[in-house]
Amino acid sequence: MSDEEIDRLALAYHERAPAGKIYTGLSKPAATQQDLTLAYSPGVAAPCLEIAKNEDDSFRYTGRGNLVGVISNGTAVLGLGDIGAHAAKPVMEGKAMLFKKFADINVFDVEVNAKDPAAFIAAVKSLEPTFGGINLEDIKAPECFEIEETLREQMNIPVMHDDQHGTAIIASAAFLNALTVTQRDIKTTKIVFSGSGAAAIATANLFLALGVNPENLTMCDSKGVVSKSRTDLNKYKVKFARETSKKTIEDALDGADVFVGVSAANVLKPTMIMKMAKNPVIFALANPDPEILPDVALAARPDAIVATGRSDYPNQVNNVLGFPYIFRGALDVRARTINTEMKLAAVRAIADLAKEDVPDVVNRAYKTEQTYQFGRDYLIPKPVDPRVLLRVAPAVAKAAIDTGVARVKLDMNQYRERLELMGGPSKRLMRSIRKDLAAHRQKTGRKIHLAIPHGHDKRIIRAAAQLFDDGEIDVTLLGSRKHITRIAGEMGIKDFESKVKIIDPLKDEELTQRFGEKLFELRQRKGISRAAAQQLIRGHDYFAGMMLQCGDVDGQISGLVESYQRAVRPLIETVGVQKDEALAGVYLIMTREKQFFLADCTINIDPDADQLVEIAEATADVAKQYMKDPVRLAMLSFASFGATRHEHVDKVAKATRLLQERHPGLCVDGEMQADVALNETLRHNEFPFCKLDGDANVLVFPNLDAANIAYKLLINIADVTPIGPVLVGLNKPANILQQSATVEEIVNLAYMTAHMAASSPPS
């Protein structure tokens, strides 16, 4: 895409109504007179008076504790320079978006029309009652140093100039990992900086804090090497002045191990890096055009490790890996400042995370078949990695507590759990399930064991590795051991064979013979010969089904590489369907605030009244396992309470009557339209006799058409999280994946299946 096309699209994007990129939302209801009374006059006086007694109570009664000010005077905006406060606003709104997206932090962007440092400082200091933290942005050097230092001294909330410390923290994490890859000792590593502005000074200071020998760090500016012989240095550069005869950056690079560029495009030439030591580390961080392009650097030095600030090359040093999570941790302990220890904690957390297996969500975000793994081309995590929040924020919070700058102390385990729930409503459920499975393991002394066919699929391999790391489920994969382990190795998953058990139905004759004979015993009067049974059992789905039936595993998930209908048949013929139970597929649909169970979304095309009763009973049982709220079950139709007479309506009405007779304690009613089930005001006004004592949370549809269409519409047009389908009605716990399932969906369904197994009575 050309620069002109990008400009055109960007202008249209920003102009589209409502203009800009952020807005203010409400965190409390404002629907009734009572709501307004509490929110404003006269109710608002109560928190005002409490805060007047104790200013720190502003964190308790207002949104200050989750509010950051992104503040700039527009004197050094991105690569645009001094364009003024008005023109800086789109960038500050963009920064606000990143805070919200990655750490759920609210932001007011404030553009201050003041280039004089004293005036700017006074303006920002006066805003302390508004914010829980201040992110200074795009302020030119050297004024930015004075501004940040003064505000940090005078304000009692965290203040951080991200252009300095954001770059420094991410570059430092990449630096540590580059040393690991090249097997260098930080104390003897020789480093050359190109640039002496805000980012360069902050990065150099953090390198020193990490253990770099000051005598091994050489800084260069536009006039050459920063040496003690020069008389034109400001107080920030003087710290890095060295006794040296070297005059130019080319001189300084002779024998250097590391180059850090935070200067200008194309200042680093191939001839210069030819003089660097073996396996040189080159951080060319100027944006948008780096000091040297990676292709050019690698052509001259194939042994180099190269990082830039750009997303179209490996090893992007991107500030978004830092500032949202640093402020998240600082805000959550109500820190009074962001100190060096907190920055170093962030550095080490980011560096350590890069060494772990990369989750599938990262690969999907970048739409690539490439598997990221720690090494020369993967020094730091990708910005979209959801684990960054879970590593960096707790590290920063703990450092704040340990160094005495936190107003509140947190239990770190509970804090990590709280952060994990920010990943979406499914995280809350999965956290609860994992706790139940941990309790089951402690009680029984063993983990739940699942069989998963078609183990060669990369999604299955990644999910199995994650389940092993989580530590609550044992997994057996079916497939060729050689094939599966080769793929796992290519994906960068280390020691995969130690994490799972692998069985090949085509090679394990003992198990194949045993399961084949058992299958024959089950199906001999249903048209299956011994020879046919032995042939069927070599298929993964039948083999896994017999593992479950014979008690070799506790549960099974299958599907993924075949249609749902084909995957369910082997389960019916091996595990079997419970007597007087309908086989049905239940989807759990989660919004940010609510949970809904929908059935039957996958199996019964046109169930009769008795089958609808069985579907409703099974779905209610599933809902009771995963909901704290009581079950409120709606039997859905296209008409409500006798308004239309039709056989499709009549069967739902009959099913409702049967349910009410069999389960007098169950909150169930019907037949009703979907809006009636979910709108209490409508029910109260039009159908006051309805027995639902709140909005329905279990929705039973009249047929597969309605259920399947409804759940697929929901997950494609609404902001919901689907989990499932959970297969109910089998004799033992087993579930079937959709062919499009992601690794996260596989893991979630594995946990649901394991939970079903842990909750099942011994067979």
Secondary structure, DSSP 8 states (H G I E B T S, - for coil): --HHHHHHHHHHHHHSSS-SS-----SS--SSHHHHHHHSTTTTHHHHHHHHH-GGGHHHHSGGGGEEEEEE-SSSBTTTBS--HHHHHHHHHHHHHHHHHHH--EEEEEE----SHHHHHHHHHTTTTT-SEEEE-S--TTHHHHHHHHHHHH-SS-EEEHHHHHHHHHHHHHHHHHHHHHT--TTT--EEEE--SHHHHHHHHHHHHHT--GGGEEEEETTEE-BTT-S---HHHHTT-B--S--SHHHHHTT-SEEEE-S-TT-S-HHHHTTS-SS-EEEE--SSS-SS-HHHHHHH-TT-EEEES-TTSSSB--GGGTHHHHHHHHHHTTBS---HHHHHHHHHHHHHHTTS---HHHHHHTT-S----SBTTBSS--TT-THHHHHHHHHHHHHHHHTT-BSS---HHHHHHHHHGGG-HHHHHHHHHHHHHHHHHHHHSS-EEEEES-TTSHHHHHHHHHHHHHTSEEEEEES-HHHHHHHHHHTT-TTGGGTSEEE-TTT-HHHHHHHHHHHHHHHTTTT--HHHHHHHTTSHHHHHHHHHHTTSSSEEEEESSS-HHHHHHHHHHHT-B-TT---EEEEEEE-SS-EEEEE-SSS-SS--HHHHHHHHHHHHHHHHHH-SS--EEEEE-SS-TTSS--HHHHHHHHHHHHHHHH-TTSEEEEEE-HHHHH-HHHHHHH-TT---SS--SEEE-SSHHHHHHHHHHHHHHSS-EEEEEEEESBSS-EEEE-TT--HHHHHHHHHHHHHHHHHS---
